[in-house]
Structure formats: structure tokens, C-alpha cells
Amino acid sequence: MAGLPLPDTEAKIVDLDRGVIAEPEKIGELWVRGPQVFAGYGGKADKNASATARVLKDGWLATGDIASMDENGFFTIIYRKENMLIRNGQRVFPRQIEEALYEHPALAFAHVKREKDAYGVDMLHAFVTLHRNLAATEEELMKYCAKRLNPGALPDSITIEHPEIKVEA
């Protein structure tokens, strides 16, 4: 998603490490301020408390969205901060893995989920569907990812799901 803020709305990208306004094209957390920014969700106490905690000084709301802004002021939402993992000191977003997988010619669909293993460690598991009449193995897809992603951003596992084939009688 990309675009300009609504009228009477201010937006900025805040560096995730230093808490200062990020340079154009750098990723950070999207913060917004304006008349439509509110502190909660009616009737949803748990979300209400979380949203209220995100209202910052001078009416700025830290949205929880990881985004970037170009030199013309256009914003691009990249992913949710809550889905980000830090591995080997680097930020990893499931979307990075999905984008690398989508470059493979046999892939029709990819979705990466964050899951905890038996020890409570966050793992990234890719579920993929291949195009009809094309083939790839989990090992081949892992090698493909290894050429496109840094080692900390590799999925922990890949499952190839096969779409149901419907045969008309």
C-alpha cells in the first residue's frame, strides 16, 4: 500500500533503533497525527489498552506499521512491526521470504507464518503452492532462497501444499 497522508494529517517514519525521523527511503515505524487519530477501539478493552499505549507525545500515534517514505512524501507500508523477527541482529520480515519465493518460476503462492517451536523459539515456516504442471522440492526452494536472502532471513522450513484437483464426472 502506498500513498500520501489524508488532508490535515501529518505522517513520519521513525527509525526503529534511534527513535529519530528516518531518512527518505529508509524503513521505520509509521507515526501519524491528525484529527482522525484516536486512542482506542469501542468495546474492545484489550485492543483499547494497546492502542492507548501507542499514543505518543503531542498526539503522535505509533501505528505499528513498518513503512518507508520516498523523497516526494509517498508512503509505502511494508509489514506489521509485530510480525518482525530479529535474527543475528538483523530485522527479518516474513514478506521478504515471500517475495524471494515468488521469484521462483514454479511458485504460484507463498505465505510465511511465524510459529513457535516446542521450546518457544520463533520460527518462520513457508507454505507454498506450485503452478500446475511445474515441480520444485523443498530443498530446491531453500537453495533458491539462500541465493536471495541473508542467512538470518532464511525460512526455517518450507511445506509444499498441493491444491485439490477437482475431477468433473
VEXZAMAR-260673 format. One line per 8 residues: their letters; for each residue x, y, z negated of C-alpha. Coordinates in steps of 0.1 Angstrom, whole numbers, plus 5000, padded with zeros to 4 digits. Layout:
// VEXZAMAR-260673
a	X,Y,Z ~ ...
//
This chain:
// VEXZAMAR-260673
maglplpd	5000,5000,5000 ~ 5014,5034,5009 ~ 5002,5070,5009 ~ 5000,5104,4993 ~ 4985,5111,4959 ~ 4949,5124,4957 ~ 4944,5162,4956 ~ 4952,5177,4922
teakivdl	4972,5146,4913 ~ 5009,5145,4906 ~ 5030,5114,4910 ~ 5066,5105,4905 ~ 5088,5074,4904 ~ 5107,5069,4872 ~ 5140,5050,4871 ~ 5135,5017,4853
drgviaep	5168,5019,4835 ~ 5174,5056,4827 ~ 5138,5069,4824 ~ 5146,5098,4848 ~ 5129,5107,4881 ~ 5143,5083,4908 ~ 5158,5095,4940 ~ 5138,5091,4972
ekigelwv	5137,5055,4985 ~ 5147,5041,4951 ~ 5123,5018,4933 ~ 5110,5026,4898 ~ 5077,5028,4879 ~ 5049,5049,4894 ~ 5037,5076,4870 ~ 5006,5097,4877
rgpqvfag	4990,5127,4862 ~ 4957,5144,4872 ~ 4920,5149,4864 ~ 4911,5113,4872 ~ 4937,5097,4850 ~ 4920,5081,4819 ~ 4931,5063,4788 ~ 4911,5032,4789
yggkadkn	4885,5008,4803 ~ 4850,5009,4789 ~ 4841,4979,4769 ~ 4874,4961,4773 ~ 4892,4966,4739 ~ 4923,4946,4749 ~ 4929,4965,4781 ~ 4918,4997,4765
asatarvl	4946,4994,4739 ~ 4972,4986,4766 ~ 4962,5015,4788 ~ 4961,5039,4759 ~ 4996,5028,4750 ~ 5007,5038,4785 ~ 4995,5074,4783 ~ 5026,5094,4780
kdgwlatg	5037,5129,4771 ~ 5019,5157,4790 ~ 4992,5134,4804 ~ 5015,5112,4825 ~ 5004,5076,4828 ~ 5030,5049,4834 ~ 5009,5027,4858 ~ 5029,4995,4855
diasmden	5033,4996,4893 ~ 5068,4993,4908 ~ 5069,5016,4937 ~ 5091,5039,4958 ~ 5086,5074,4973 ~ 5101,5084,5006 ~ 5116,5119,5014 ~ 5081,5130,5027
gfftiiyr	5064,5122,4995 ~ 5047,5090,5007 ~ 5045,5063,4980 ~ 5048,5025,4986 ~ 5036,5001,4959 ~ 5059,4971,4957 ~ 5047,4950,4929 ~ 5035,4949,4893
kenmlirn	5061,4955,4866 ~ 5046,4927,4845 ~ 5055,4902,4873 ~ 5091,4913,4874 ~ 5118,4889,4861 ~ 5153,4899,4851 ~ 5178,4872,4860 ~ 5215,4876,4857
gqrvfprq	5209,4913,4851 ~ 5190,4918,4883 ~ 5153,4925,4889 ~ 5135,4898,4908 ~ 5100,4902,4922 ~ 5080,4872,4935 ~ 5073,4893,4966 ~ 5110,4893,4975
ieealyeh	5109,4855,4977 ~ 5076,4855,4996 ~ 5090,4879,5022 ~ 5121,4858,5027 ~ 5100,4827,5031 ~ 5076,4844,5056 ~ 5106,4849,5079 ~ 5108,4811,5084
palafahv	5091,4803,5117 ~ 5073,4772,5103 ~ 5057,4791,5075 ~ 5020,4801,5076 ~ 5015,4811,5040 ~ 5037,4817,5009 ~ 5028,4825,4973 ~ 5052,4827,4945
krekdayg	5040,4822,4909 ~ 5057,4830,4877 ~ 5053,4800,4854 ~ 5068,4789,4821 ~ 5087,4756,4818 ~ 5084,4732,4789 ~ 5109,4754,4769 ~ 5090,4787,4776
vdmlhafv	5115,4799,4802 ~ 5100,4819,4831 ~ 5104,4801,4864 ~ 5095,4811,4899 ~ 5076,4785,4919 ~ 5068,4789,4956 ~ 5038,4773,4971 ~ 5039,4773,5009
tlhrnlaa	5017,4761,5038 ~ 5033,4753,5072 ~ 5018,4762,5106 ~ 5001,4733,5122 ~ 5024,4711,5142 ~ 5056,4726,5126 ~ 5077,4710,5100 ~ 5101,4720,5072
teeelmky	5113,4704,5040 ~ 5116,4719,5005 ~ 5154,4715,5008 ~ 5154,4733,5042 ~ 5133,4762,5028 ~ 5156,4765,4997 ~ 5187,4768,5020 ~ 5168,4793,5041
cakrlnpg	5161,4814,5010 ~ 5197,4811,4999 ~ 5209,4828,5031 ~ 5185,4858,5025 ~ 5184,4863,4987 ~ 5209,4867,4960 ~ 5213,4836,4938 ~ 5193,4851,4909
alpdsiti	5163,4857,4932 ~ 5160,4821,4945 ~ 5128,4802,4936 ~ 5133,4775,4911 ~ 5112,4752,4932 ~ 5091,4750,4964 ~ 5060,4729,4970 ~ 5047,4724,5005
ehpeikve	5010,4723,5004 ~ 4992,4707,5033 ~ 4959,4722,5044 ~ 4930,4699,5045 ~ 4924,4687,5081 ~ 4887,4685,5089 ~ 4877,4659,5114 ~ 4843,4666,5130
a	4822,4635,5136
//
